[in-house]
Amino acid sequence: MTVHFLHTSDWHLGQFFYNHSRHYEHEQFLAWLLTKIQQKQPHALLIAGDIFDVINPSSQAQKQLYQFLADAHALAPEMQTLMIAGNHDSGYRIEQVEPLLEKYNAKAVGVVRWNQDKSLNLDRLILPIYDAAQNVIAWCIALPFLRSAEITGFNEQTSNSQSAIHYLHEQLIAEAKRRKTPDQALILISHAHMQGGETSDSERPIIIGNEEALSTSLFDDAIDYVALGHLHKPQKVQHPHIRYSGSPIPLSFSEINYKHQVVDVTINPTKNSFEFTALEIPRTVQLHKIKGELNEVMQQLKNLPNCEIDSIDQREYVDIEYHTLTPPQLNLRQQFEDALPPNRYRLVRISRQYLASLDTAHHAENMALEPPTPEKLFQQIWTQKGYNNDDTVTQDFLSLVAEAQKQLEDEHTH
């Protein structure tokens, strides 16, 4: 008995990219996904967390999700949608609308729940997947992003995060193995950072360094497929059947070259066979990263395609990193804007890299000539420690600097 499903994650609905809404790009992705669902009529759609970009998503972002679920159910009434909360989601919020989700044959698992006797509520985390005749053809263990406060301190096996995570996997996999028959598949869906996974700079760091990245040894050999969310690059982790589907659109300029995809999976448990196809998602808005010395940058900007795009939501994003020996001219941004072909691009970021003088360039190519700012120093140390650059962390640091400066000024004035 085969089970056929689609695996996707990290939609980040409601994301703003340098203050530009991604609503149009998400609409295009969801419309594309609906055509795939209609063609393939899978048994299930698995969404492995980070459905929304923020814990309190806008009404527009929520409407986008629920409209999609309604449309998907109309096109494939037998298909079940199973989704879990990621670290960007509020687990309680995505579970709140359970009666609405049931109408669309959808289920959301947002938080790990415990029984009064401090045992794990297994029934909410082990979900059956049915065929058209309502036979159970697979069991799906659904593990939302595991927040320490929600999984520790319940019994002696959950004294800290690591032991609690091991305990959860052990309990759930053992119970799922008890429930399944040899002709039923066993799937696990999880939002987590796995050891060996390749990150981009847009994933919010959910671990310090790499200490708590999880090992694939948590997954028993009985599991036919592990559908992962959190890392935005589509990739396998050690084994072909343990995969991140990746995000459907590039969420930062470091993701320009990702082959964004939805994974189409078929499992035949009796033959112990697993097949998957990557369905490549068309990119509807292009991103351009322009690098070089000022004259090279200007030339590259002028060489960009120049057909106008009427709708601002569909215009392409441009990130400029220019290399220079001298401080920038005051009207540099305007010069860049003027060099760009009109009404086609959105210039969202300009960064400067000072170059060492030519005779010392081979000794220190990127040596900064000006004294580093506190922000630069902080970012250098943060990166050296192996943490991802994260705008919110930088903002927090800058607000501390501002406080410290204000205190110093206050002391001088008194």
URGI-V586071 format. One record per backbone hydrogen bond with DSSP energy under -1.0 kcal/mol. CO is the residue of the C=O (numbers start at 1). NH is the residue of the N-H. If there is no record, write none. Layout:
# URGI-V586071
CO,NH + CO,NH
This chain:
# URGI-V586071
3,267 + 4,43 + 4,44 + 5,265 + 6,46 + 7,263 + 8,48 + 12,15 + 13,53 + 15,22 + 17,20 + 20,17 + 22,26 + 23,27 + 24,28 + 25,29 + 26,30 + 27,31 + 28,32 + 29,33 + 30,34 + 31,35 + 32,36 + 33,37 + 34,38 + 35,39 + 36,40 + 37,41 + 43,80 + 44,6 + 45,82 + 46,8 + 47,49 + 47,84 + 49,10 + 50,12 + 51,13 + 58,62 + 59,63 + 60,64 + 61,65 + 62,66 + 63,67 + 64,68 + 65,69 + 66,70 + 67,71 + 68,72 + 69,73 + 70,74 + 71,75 + 72,76 + 76,79 + 80,45 + 81,107 + 82,47 + 83,109 + 85,145 + 90,94 + 91,95 + 92,96 + 95,98 + 97,101 + 98,102 + 99,103 + 101,104 + 101,106 + 102,105 + 105,81 + 107,83 + 109,85 + 113,121 + 115,118 + 119,115 + 120,122 + 122,125 + 122,126 + 125,142 + 127,140 + 129,137 + 129,138 + 131,134 + 135,131 + 137,185 + 138,129 + 139,187 + 140,127 + 141,189 + 143,191 + 147,150 + 148,151 + 148,152 + 155,158 + 158,153 + 160,164 + 161,165 + 162,166 + 163,167 + 164,168 + 165,169 + 166,170 + 167,171 + 168,172 + 169,173 + 170,174 + 171,175 + 172,176 + 173,177 + 174,178 + 175,179 + 176,180 + 181,184 + 185,139 + 186,224 + 186,225 + 187,141 + 188,227 + 189,143 + 190,229 + 193,214 + 194,197 + 208,211 + 210,213 + 214,195 + 215,218 + 216,219 + 220,223 + 225,188 + 226,243 + 227,190 + 228,245 + 229,192 + 232,247 + 235,244 + 237,239 + 239,242 + 241,226 + 242,237 + 243,228 + 244,235 + 252,255 + 253,256 + 255,258 + 258,260 + 260,281 + 262,279 + 263,7 + 264,277 + 265,5 + 266,275 + 267,3 + 268,273 + 273,268 + 275,266 + 277,264 + 279,262 + 286,317 + 288,319 + 290,321 + 292,323 + 293,297 + 294,298 + 295,299 + 296,300 + 297,301 + 298,302 + 299,303 + 301,304 + 311,314 + 312,315 + 316,346 + 317,288 + 318,348 + 318,349 + 319,290 + 320,351 + 321,292 + 322,353 + 324,355 + 329,332 + 331,335 + 332,336 + 333,337 + 334,338 + 335,339 + 336,340 + 343,309 + 344,316 + 346,318 + 349,320 + 351,322 + 353,324 + 357,360 + 360,363 + 360,364 + 364,367 + 373,377 + 374,378 + 375,379 + 376,380 + 377,381 + 378,382 + 379,383 + 380,384 + 381,385 + 382,387 + 383,386 + 390,394 + 391,395 + 392,396 + 393,397 + 394,398 + 395,399 + 396,400 + 397,401 + 398,402 + 399,403 + 400,404 + 401,405 + 402,406 + 403,407 + 404,408 + 405,409 + 406,410 + 407,411 + 408,412 + 409,413 + 410,414
